[in-house]
Amino acid sequence: MVGWHQSRSQVDGTGPSLMFWSCVIQLSLQQATDCPAHQENCSGFITPLLERYYVSPVYALEFIFGFIGNLVVVLGYIFCLPAWKSTNVYLFNLSVSDLIFVCTLPELSYNYAHNLKKFNSSLCMINRYILNVNMYSSILFMMWVSVDRFLLLCHPQREHILLTLKAAWFITILNWIWVTIQIAPLIIFIVQDLEQNGWTVCRDFGSLGEPRVILIYTVLLTISGYVLPLVGLFLSSQRMVSVLMKREEMRGRSFQRPVRIVRASAIMFLVLYTPIHIMRIVRLTSRLPELNLSQCIMDYINSSFLVTRPVAFAHSAVNPVFYFLMTDSFKEALQDKWRLLKRMLMTAP
């Protein structure tokens, strides 16, 4: 019987030596998987590739389109629009904020393209301040634009107090103060982080300081700076859509164009801003020591968070489209100025 088992093992190729080496290979693979060095290198190459070949070129494109579009809007409001209304105040401040923000993108694009991790400490704080103030002021101003459009439908003679220029400028000043108060703790966290690393490394929001403290602040900022304005934007947009639909039934006219514009503005912020807020919370949660996540998982999460940042900042290049579509008077003023300029160039000697 022993001889029969020996011969059967040799024939089937499952002899003792092959079984031994199979066990050795399995143990080696298991040890390699559990090895810390392997975990550190399993996905560490993704972030540098994303920074160089995704973040850097996308930032460059956003700067080009955002700078041109917002500059045209700012100059158009200053030189082409003779009479301002409350909506123009909100859109003008939004375009100025976008224009200032996109001017910070060339430096970020260059640093990511050349894998430069060290930033000037002053520029780091200024850049992060402008970035986050622009993000949360944008959705806040767009919410007020939607509220203004809804009030104008209900009060076409502009007798409502919120439709006056003074009220619009007062609300604008309060918006800037409120957003600055929201971002102030972030600047404190950035200063503390710069002190810890010798004022050389400018970390992103999700990599700052004590993760538990930053996570609590992030959740509060997400609710107050994003969720509540988004809800206000959707509610005012929905009310505006219902009013427009009723007028369409009563007058037999089509209001599909303003309806699409209002819906598109709300959907834009939902699509562009939701991923970065979710992934920022996930990124900070992954850094909690009690979770004890492997370096591989944390690298994947960080890479996913990195992908969402250019998506969120794309609003600065998309917003000028809404400036042209939201108010016909602004578009007509630009067209009149362009025709006048062409006539002057054609008649010039």
C-alpha positions in Angstrom: 0.0 0.0 0.0 2.9 2.4 0.9 4.5 1.7 -2.5 1.2 2.2 -4.2 0.8 5.7 -2.6 4.4 6.6 -3.5 3.9 5.7 -7.1 0.5 7.5 -7.3 2.1 10.7 -5.9 4.9 10.5 -8.4 2.4 10.0 -11.3 0.1 12.8 -10.1 2.9 15.2 -9.5 1.9 15.7 -5.9 5.0 14.4 -4.2 6.4 15.6 -0.9 8.9 18.0 -2.5 6.2 19.7 -4.6 3.9 20.0 -1.7 6.7 21.5 0.4 7.6 24.2 -2.1 3.9 25.0 -2.6 3.6 25.7 1.1 6.8 27.8 1.1 5.4 30.0 -1.8 2.1 30.5 -0.1 3.7 31.6 3.2 6.0 33.9 1.2 3.1 35.5 -0.5 1.3 36.0 2.8 4.3 37.5 4.4 4.8 39.9 1.5 1.2 41.0 1.6 1.5 41.7 5.4 4.9 43.4 5.0 4.7 47.2 5.9 7.1 48.1 3.1 4.8 46.4 0.6 1.8 48.3 1.9 3.7 51.6 1.6 4.6 51.0 -2.0 1.5 49.3 -3.3 -0.3 52.5 -4.3 2.2 55.3 -3.4 2.9 55.9 -7.1 -0.7 56.9 -7.9 -0.7 60.3 -6.2 2.4 61.7 -7.9 1.1 60.5 -11.3 -2.3 62.1 -10.6 -0.7 65.4 -9.5 1.5 65.6 -12.6 -0.7 64.3 -15.4 -4.2 65.1 -14.1 -4.2 67.9 -11.5 -1.6 70.1 -13.2 -3.1 70.2 -16.7 -6.7 70.5 -15.4 -5.7 73.5 -13.3 -4.0 75.0 -16.3 -7.2 74.6 -18.4 -9.4 76.0 -15.6 -7.1 79.0 -15.4 -7.3 79.7 -19.1 -11.1 79.4 -19.5 -11.9 80.8 -16.1 -9.6 83.9 -16.4 -10.9 84.8 -19.9 -14.6 84.3 -19.0 -14.5 86.0 -15.6 -12.4 88.9 -16.9 -14.9 89.6 -19.7 -17.7 89.5 -17.1 -15.9 91.9 -14.7 -15.0 94.4 -17.4 -18.5 94.0 -18.9 -20.1 94.9 -15.6 -17.8 97.9 -15.1 -17.8 99.4 -18.6 -20.9 98.0 -20.4 -23.8 97.8 -17.9 -25.3 101.3 -17.3 -27.8 100.4 -14.7 -27.2 97.8 -12.0 -29.9 95.7 -10.3 -29.7 93.5 -7.2 -28.8 90.4 -9.3 -25.9 92.2 -10.9 -24.4 92.9 -7.5 -24.3 89.2 -6.6 -23.0 88.1 -10.0 -20.4 90.8 -10.0 -19.0 89.8 -6.6 -19.1 86.1 -7.7 -17.1 86.9 -10.9 -14.5 88.9 -8.9 -14.1 86.0 -6.5 -13.7 83.6 -9.3 -11.2 85.8 -11.1 -9.0 86.2 -8.0 -9.2 82.4 -7.4 -8.2 81.3 -10.9 -5.1 83.6 -10.6 -3.8 81.2 -7.9 -4.1 78.1 -10.2 -0.9 78.7 -12.4 1.4 78.4 -9.4 -0.4 75.2 -8.2 -0.3 73.8 -11.7 3.5 74.5 -11.9 4.2 73.0 -8.5 2.2 69.8 -9.2 3.9 69.4 -12.6 7.4 69.6 -11.1 6.5 67.7 -7.9 7.4 70.6 -5.7 6.2 70.0 -2.2 7.7 73.2 -0.5 5.6 76.4 -0.7 6.2 79.8 0.7 4.3 80.0 4.0 2.6 83.3 3.2 1.5 82.1 -0.2 0.3 78.9 1.3 -2.1 80.7 3.7 -3.2 83.2 1.0 -3.9 80.4 -1.5 -5.9 78.2 0.9 -7.9 81.2 2.1 -8.8 82.3 -1.4 -9.6 78.8 -2.5 -12.0 78.0 0.4 -13.6 81.5 0.5 -14.2 81.3 -3.2 -15.8 77.8 -2.9 -18.2 78.7 -0.2 -19.0 82.3 -1.3 -19.8 80.9 -4.8 -22.7 78.7 -3.7 -23.9 81.4 -1.3 -24.0 84.1 -3.9 -25.7 81.8 -6.4 -28.3 81.0 -3.8 -29.0 84.7 -3.4 -29.2 85.0 -7.2 -31.8 82.3 -7.2 -33.7 84.0 -4.3 -33.5 87.3 -6.2 -34.9 85.8 -9.4 -37.8 84.2 -7.4 -38.6 87.5 -5.7 -38.5 89.3 -9.0 -41.1 86.9 -10.4 -43.4 87.6 -7.4 -42.7 91.3 -7.3 -42.0 92.4 -10.9 -42.1 96.1 -9.9 -39.2 95.5 -7.4 -41.2 96.8 -4.5 -39.7 94.1 -2.2 -36.9 95.4 0.0 -34.5 92.6 -0.9 -34.7 93.6 -4.5 -33.1 97.0 -3.9 -29.5 97.8 -4.5 -28.8 98.8 -0.9 -30.2 95.5 0.3 -28.1 93.6 -2.2 -24.8 95.4 -1.2 -25.7 94.8 2.5 -26.3 91.1 1.9 -23.0 90.9 -0.1 -21.0 92.4 2.8 -22.6 90.1 5.3 -21.8 87.1 2.9 -18.1 88.0 2.8 -18.0 88.4 6.6 -19.8 85.1 7.2 -17.6 83.1 4.8 -14.5 84.6 6.4 -15.7 83.6 9.8 -16.3 80.1 8.6 -12.8 79.8 7.1 -10.9 81.5 10.0 -10.4 78.2 12.0 -8.9 76.6 8.9 -6.3 79.4 8.7 -5.5 78.7 12.3 -5.0 75.0 11.6 -2.8 75.8 8.6 -0.6 78.1 10.7 -0.2 75.4 13.4 0.6 72.8 10.7 3.2 75.1 9.2 4.8 75.6 12.6 5.1 71.9 13.1 6.8 71.2 9.7 9.2 74.2 9.8 7.1 76.5 7.6 8.0 74.6 4.5 5.3 72.1 3.6 1.9 73.3 2.6 -0.5 70.5 3.2 -4.0 70.1 1.8 -7.2 70.4 3.9 -7.4 66.6 4.5 -3.8 66.3 5.8 -3.8 69.0 8.4 -3.1 68.6 12.1 -5.1 66.5 14.5 -7.6 64.5 12.4 -10.3 64.3 15.0 -10.4 68.1 15.5 -10.2 68.8 11.8 -12.9 66.2 11.1 -15.4 67.9 13.5 -14.6 71.3 12.0 -15.0 69.9 8.5 -18.4 68.4 9.3 -19.6 71.7 10.7 -18.2 73.6 7.7 -19.8 71.2 5.3 -23.2 71.6 6.9 -23.1 75.4 7.3 -21.1 76.3 4.2 -22.4 73.8 1.6 -25.5 71.8 2.7 -27.6 74.7 4.0 -26.9 77.0 1.0 -27.5 74.1 -1.4 -30.8 73.4 0.2 -31.7 77.1 0.0 -30.6 77.1 -3.7 -32.8 74.1 -4.5 -35.8 75.4 -2.5 -35.7 78.8 -4.2 -35.1 77.2 -7.6 -38.0 74.8 -7.1 -40.3 77.6 -6.1 -39.2 79.6 -9.1 -39.8 76.6 -11.4 -43.3 76.2 -10.0 -44.2 79.8 -10.5 -42.8 79.8 -14.1 -44.8 76.6 -14.9 -48.0 78.2 -13.6 -47.4 81.3 -15.8 -46.7 79.1 -18.7 -50.1 77.5 -18.3 -51.9 80.8 -17.8 -50.3 82.7 -20.6 -49.6 80.0 -23.0 -45.9 81.1 -23.3 -42.9 78.9 -22.9 -40.6 79.5 -19.9 -38.4 76.5 -20.5 -35.2 78.5 -20.9 -35.2 80.2 -17.4 -36.4 76.9 -15.9 -33.4 75.1 -17.4 -31.0 77.8 -16.3 -32.2 77.6 -12.7 -32.1 73.9 -12.6 -28.7 73.7 -14.2 -27.2 76.1 -11.6 -28.4 74.0 -8.7 -27.3 70.7 -10.3 -23.9 72.2 -11.1 -23.0 72.7 -7.5 -24.5 69.4 -6.5 -22.4 67.5 -9.0 -19.2 69.5 -8.6 -19.1 70.1 -4.8 -20.6 66.9 -3.4 -17.6 64.6 -4.2 -15.0 66.9 -2.6 -16.9 67.2 0.6 -17.6 63.5 0.9 -14.0 62.5 0.2 -12.6 65.2 2.5 -14.6 63.7 5.4 -13.6 60.1 4.3 -9.9 61.3 4.1 -9.9 62.7 7.6 -11.8 59.7 9.0 -9.2 57.4 7.5 -6.5 59.2 9.5 -8.1 58.4 12.9 -5.7 56.1 14.7 -8.3 53.8 16.1 -9.3 52.6 12.6 -5.7 51.5 12.0 -6.1 51.4 8.3 -3.3 50.1 6.1 -1.1 52.6 4.2 -2.5 51.1 1.0 -6.1 52.0 1.8 -5.1 55.5 3.0 -3.2 56.1 -0.3 -6.2 55.1 -2.3 -8.4 57.4 -0.3 -6.0 60.3 -0.6 -5.8 59.7 -4.4 -9.6 59.7 -4.6 -9.7 62.9 -2.6 -7.1 64.4 -5.0 -9.3 63.6 -8.0 -12.3 65.5 -6.6 -10.4 68.8 -6.1 -10.1 69.9 -9.7 -13.7 68.8 -10.3 -14.9 71.2 -7.5 -12.8 74.1 -8.8 -14.2 73.8 -12.3 -17.1 76.0 -11.2 -14.9 79.0 -11.7 -14.7 78.3 -15.4 -18.4 77.3 -15.6 -19.9 80.3 -13.7 -19.4 82.8 -16.6 -21.9 80.9 -18.7 -24.6 81.6 -16.1 -23.7 85.3 -16.0 -24.5 85.5 -19.7 -27.7 83.4 -19.5 -29.1 84.7 -16.2 -29.6 88.3 -17.2 -30.5 89.4 -20.7 -29.6 93.0 -20.0 -26.0 92.1 -19.4 -25.8 90.1 -22.6 -27.4 92.8 -24.6 -25.1 95.4 -23.1 -22.0 93.4 -24.2 -23.4 92.9 -27.6 -24.1 96.6 -28.0 -20.6 97.5 -26.9 -19.1 94.9 -29.3 -21.0 96.3 -32.2 -19.9 99.8 -31.3 -16.3 98.7 -31.1 -16.5 97.0 -34.5 -17.9 100.1 -36.1 -15.1 102.2 -34.6 -12.5 99.8 -36.0 -14.1 99.7 -39.4 -14.3 103.5 -39.7 -10.9 104.1 -38.3 -8.4 105.4 -40.9 
